[in-house]
Amino acid sequence: MAKATRGIEPTGAQQLEMYERMLLIRGVEKQLSADFKAGQLPGAVHLYVGQEAIAVGMCEHLADSDWITGTHRGHGHYLAKGGDPGPMIAEIYGRENGICKGMGGSMHVADFSKGIVGANGIVGGGLAITAGAALAARLDGKGQVAVCFFGDGAANQGVLMETLNVSTLWRLPMIFMCEHNTYSEFSPSETVTAGELFERARAFEMPATVVDGNDVVAVWKAAGEAVDRARRRGGPSFIEAKTYRIHGHIEAEVHFLGSAYRDDDEVERWKKRDPIDRLKNRLLSCGLADEKRLAAIAAKVAKEVAAAESYGQGGGPASERLVFELMSVGRG
């Protein structure tokens, strides 16, 4: 993925590229939701529906040589950074043609060739890993940056404070991207989190800002400033993006939760702030595209999702490959 050109506003071409990337994430996640409901997936999935603007707005500024880490809700980060959807779906299916040969599954998709260090099943697990990548980038001196995507629940882990501290002291080229989606698993954030999250970064004299995480242009602007600062050796930055996950914490929750933890009216209110719809309306109102062009983009994405789904189901089970490798090791 090419690095974005800095400017006051993203160009029309950049906005169309971000629209297509957001549609791809949404399409893949909806397909995985349908696959899970049909009983086809070997495990549950945490979906990124409703949060697409954050990963896309940030990754539009990144090159393959830059690093990112994701979360257990990491499909969107992987796809936003340019990861191939086919091998990702294969990985989620536990297939040998998966991006991690079927050994990682939904919560551990990674592709070092794209700078995707990986998603992480441990809440807050990507923070220290990203600091390591940022330190390596600083030592290499080639202008690379490292971005950590993490949620408001992960912000309550002690590793955040440790990473804020060391990244400031060492002036690491690191961006903390906090996806504040108002829930920590099944608990409303206000019941488990005290104070404002971005203020935690300011305690370390780190630049920190809050943006509307459902507005991809707002995310793009904040991300551009942070990436530019990091590339100029200005040190780390903290961005808190306010958003909402439209699907549940995990697709399987309907099978084990005794009662609902949020009401339908709340979900519907957030659906009206859908980041994809908002960008579509912006493109139309600014004359950057017409309905025909946007429909063509949607059709292109639909074909890509269908092809990825076919590829994802086409490989053999990873377990067979694992048994073969273990037998080979035994012979050695």
N, C-alpha and C positions, 0 to 999 in steps of 0.2 A: 504494500500500500504506500503510495507516495506521500511525502510530507506536504502539508497544506501550506499555501502561500499566506503569510501574515497580512492582515488588513483589518479595517474597521468592521467590515461585514464579510461573511463568506461569499464567494462569487456564486453566480447562478449555477455554474457547472458543479461547484462543490456542494451546493444545496441539493441538487438533483442526485449527486453521488450518495449523499447522506440519506436521502429519501429511499433510494434503492437498497442501501445497506440495512436500513431500519425495517423495510418490508421483508428482506431476506430473513432477518432474525425473527420477526413476527411469524413468518410463514413456517420456518423450521420448528419453532416452539409450538405452534398450533398443531403441526403434524405430529410432534412427539406427544402432545396431550392426547390426541386422538388414538395414537398407538398404545399409550398406556391404558386408556379406557377400554380399548379392545383386548387388553390382556396380552399384548405382543411383546412388551419390553420385559427384560429380565429383572428389572428393578425400578424404583421410583425415580422421579426427576423433579428438580426445582427449576421452575420456568421464569424467564426474564420478561414476560409480557407486561408492557406498560413502562418499562425502564429503558427502552432501547435508545433514547436520545442521549443518555449519559455515556455509554460506551462508544457510540458512534461519534458524538461531538468531540470526545477526547481523542479517539484513535484517528480521526481525520488529520490530526497534526503529527502523527507518528509514522516513522519508516519501519521497515522490517528489522533494521538494526537496533531499534529501540525495544525496551523490555516492558512487559506487563505481567502482573499476576491477577488472577481472578478469584472468585469465591465458589462456594457450593452451587451458587446460581450463576455459573460461569459460561454457559453456552453463548450468551450475548457478547461477552468480552472476546471470546475466541473468534466469533464471526466478524465482529467489528474490526478486529486487528488483521483481518484478511485470511483467517483460517478456512480451510476447505470444508464445506458442510457435509459432503459425502463421507469422508473418513471420520468426521465427528459423529454422525449418526451411527456409523458402523461401530464406533467405540462404545456408544451408549447401548447398542445391541450386544456388546461383548463379542464382536466379530474379529477375526484375525486381520482383516483389512482395515481395522480401526486405526486412528491416528496414533494410539499407544498400543497397537496390536491387541486390543480388547482387554488389556490388563488394568486399565485405569477406570473405565466406566464414566458415567455422567459427571461425577464431581472432580475428575482429574484430567480433563482434556488439555493437551499441550502440543505445541509445535515450535521447537527452538528455531527452525528456519524462518519463522515469521516473528520471532521475538516473543512468543507466547510461552512464558516459563511454566504456566499451568494454572488451572483452577485448583481449589484446595478444599477438602472436606472438613478441615479444622477451622473453626470460626476464628478469624484474625490471623490465620496461619501464613497468609501471604505477606504480611507487613515486614517481618524480619528478612524474608527471602528477597523482597524488593530492595531493601536497604543493601543487601549483599550485591545485588545486580547493579545498583546505583554506585556503590563503591567501586566495583569493577569498571563501570563506565567512566568514572572520574579518573581512575588510574590509567585507563586506555587513552584518555584525552582526545577522543574523536567526536565529542559533542553528543553522545548518546544520552538518553534519559530513561528513567525507569518509573513506571506508574503502578500504584497499588490500588485496585478497586476493593473496597470493603464496605460492610453495612453498618448501620447504627448500632446493631447488637455487638459487632466486633469492636466498636469504639470503646466498649466497656472492658475490653481485655487489657491487662497490664502491658502487653507487648506494644500497644499503641504508644504509651508514654515513653517507653524505652526507645522506640524507633523515632519518635518526634525529637527526642533529646539527641541521639547520636547523629541523626541526619542533619540537624542544625549545627552541631559542633564541627562536623566534618564537611559541611556545606555540600552535601550530596545532591546530585541532579535527580531528585525524587519528587514525584507528585503524589500526594495523598488524595485519592478521590473517594469520598465517603458518600455512598448511596443511601440516603436517609429515606427509607420507604415506609416509615411510621410503625413498623412492627419488628419485634425481635422474636422470630419464630411465631408464636401464638400470643405473645404479650404486647399490648400497646406500648410504644416507646416511652410515653410519659410515666408509665408505671415502673420502669426499670432504669431510666436514664435521667440523671439530674443535670440541670444547666444546659447551655448551648454547646453543641459539639465543636463548632469552629473555634470557640473561645479557648478550647484546650490547646490548640496550636498556637494561639497568640501568647499563651503563657511562656512559650519558648521563643517569642519574638519572631515567629514564622508568619509570613503573609498568609492570610486566610480570608476566604470569601464564601458567601452563600448564594446559590443560584437556583432558579426554577429548573429542576431536573427533567421536566417534561417539555422544555423548550430547547430544542437542539441548537439553535443559534446562540442562545444565552450560554449554554454549556461550551460551545465552540469558542466563544469569546474568552471566557474565563480560562479554559484549557490552553488557549493560545498564549495568553499572558504567562501562565505557569510554565509551559514548555519553553517559551522564549527565555524566561529568567533562568531556568535550569541549564539550557544550552549555553548561556552566557556566563556560567559558573556563579550564578547568583544564589544558589542554594535551593532548598526545598520549598514547596508551597502546599497549602491545604485547601481543598474545595469541598464544600458540603452541598450536595445536590439533593433538593427536596423532591421526592417522587413517591410512587405507590406501585405495589405489585398487584396486578389485576387478578391473577390466579392466586391460589393459596400458597402457604409456605412450601408445601410439597404436594404433588398430585395425589399421593396416597392418603392424605389426611382425612378424607371423607370416610375412610374405612376404620379409623381408630379414634377420632375425636368424638366425645360424647355430646358436645353442644357447639354451636357456632360461636366464634370469638369476634366476629364482626358482622354487621348487618348489610343487607342487600343495598339499602339506600346509600351507604357509604361507598360501596364499590361503584354504584351507578354514577355518583357525583364525580368520582375520579375518572370514570370512563369518558366523561364529557371533556376531560382535559387530556385526552389521548395524544401522545406526542406525535404519532404519525399523522393523525387528522390535522393537528395544528400546523405541521410543516406543509401538508398538502394545501391547506387553505392559504398559507403564506405564498407558496409557489404560484397559485392561481391568482391571488389578489395582486401580486407584484408583477404579473405578466411574465414570469420566468418559465411557465409551462402551461399548456392547456389540458383539458380533460383527456383528449386523444393521446397526448404524449404520456401522461401519467398512467393511462390504461395500458399502454404498450409496455411501460416499465413493470407494471403489476403482472402482466402476462409473461414477461421474461422471467421474473422472479418465480412465478408459479411453476414454470418449466424446470427451473434450477432446483427448486424444492423437490419436485417429483423425481428428478434424476438423482438427487442426493439420497432420497428415501430408497430408491431402487438399489443404489450402490450399497447403502447401509445394510440392507437385508441380504446382500449377495455373497458375503464372505462366510467361511466356515467358523464354527465356534472357537473362541480363543482357548478353551479348555483342552481341545485336541492338540493344539500347538504346544501348550504348556507341558502336557504329558510327554510329547515327543522330545522337547528340549530337556526335560528331567531325565528321560531315558538316555539321551545322548550324553549328558553329564555323567551319568552312572557308568556308561561304557568307558568314558575317558579315565 
